Amino acid sequence: MKEKKNTNIKFLNLIYQNAQMGLIGIDTVLKKIKSDEIAKIVMEQKREYETFLRDAKKILLKYGAKEEEISKLKEISSKAMAEVMTTGKDDKDIAKMMMTGNEKGVLEITAELNQYEGDDQEILDIAQRLLATEEHNREEFKQYL
């Protein structure tokens, strides 16, 4: 039973950190977007990631666990990389970058879902919602390429 609990906590923290990474990328690029349409999409995605953070944290509390933040090194590195990758870029380039981030999220969540051995339907639901959101977000940017 303890092993399943640990599996659930680990998976929830992965979901939490995935949403954190999405927010880091969004916060970095948001100030560089010129198109109101793209900015509106990115702001909606920001709200979605914030919801995933809250939902994952709430479920972690049910397990008596605390969310694991991404490391400061990873956070700083991600911010710096996003900053460098968006310097002098137009909205088309930013849309491509956001799509790449969403694709990484799709791959990570898919792999974890395939390996998940827990049976908590609430965790499966949030993971599947996150996967669907990442896929939708990736598709949403295609029109701006």
N, C-alpha and C positions, 0 to 999 in steps of 0.2 A: 504493500500500500504506500509506503514511504517513497518507493522508487517512482510510482506513478505521480505522486505529489511533486517530486523533484522534476519530473519530465514536464509536468504542467507549468510549474514555475519557470523553468528554463524557456519553454515555448512562449509564455506570456512576456517574458523579458525580451525575447527576440522581437516580438510584435511591438513592444514599447520602444525599443531602440530603432526599429525600422521607421516608426513614426517620428522619432526624434531626428533621424537623419533627413527625412523629408522636410521637416521644419527648418533645419539648418540650411538646406539648399534653397528653400523658398525665401527665408529671411535674407539670404545673401543676394539673390537675384532680383527680388521684388523692387528694390530701389533703382534697378537698371532697366526695367521694362518701360518702353515708351508707349506701347499700344494699350489703350484702356481695356480693350477686349481681352487681351492676354492677361493683363493685371487682374481683371475680374475673375478669370479662371484660376489663376494662381492663388488669389485670396480665398476662393471657395475650397481649393485643395488644402490650404492652410487650416481652415476650419475643420476639414475632414480629419487631418492628422491630429489636431488637438482633441477631437472626439475619441480617436483611437487611444491616445495617451490616457485620457480619463477612464475609458472603458477597461483598458488593460490594468490600470492602477486599481480600479475597483475590484476586479476579479482577483488580483494579487492579494489584496487585503483579506478576501475571503479565505485564502490559503495561509494567512498569517505571514505573508511575505511582503517585502518592500521592493519597489521597482529598482532595477539596476540601470543607472544612467550610463550613457556611452562615456568612454574615458575622455578626459580633457584633451589628451593628445590627439585622439581621433576627431574630436569636435573642432579643435584648432586647425588640424590638418584639412578637414573637410571644408571649413570656411575659407581657408587660404586657397585651396584648390579651386573652389567655386569662384572666388574673387579673381584669380588669375585667368580662369577659363572664360569669364564674362567680360574681362577688360577689353574695351574697344569692339565688342560684339553687338550685333543687331538683334532684334527680337526673334528672327528666324533661327539664329544660332542659339539663343537662350531656349527657344522651344525644343530644339534638338537636344540640348543638354538636359532639360527637364524630362524629356522622353527617355533618355539614357538612364537617368536616376530611377524613373518608374520601372523600366525594364529590369534593373538590378533588384528592385523590390519584388517584382513578379518572380524572378528566378529564386530569390532567397526564400520567400514565403512558400512557393511551390515545393521546393526541396524539403523544407521543414514540415510541411503538411504531409508529404509522402513518407517521412520518417517518424511522424508523431505516433506514439504508441499509447497515448492517454485516451481516456474515454469521456472527457468533460465536453459536453455538447456546447456549453457556453464559450469555451475556448475555441472549439472548431468553428463556431459561428463567427467569432470576431476575426479569426484567421481568414476565413473564406470571404468575409466582408472586406478585409484589407486587400486580399488578392484581387477581388473584383474592382475595388477602388483604384488600385495601382494600374490594372489593365485599362480601366475607363480613362484614367488620367493620361496614360500614354496615348491612347487613341484621340483624346481631345486636342492634343497639340498638332496632330497630323495636318490639319487644315492650314496651319501657319508655316509650313515648310515651303 
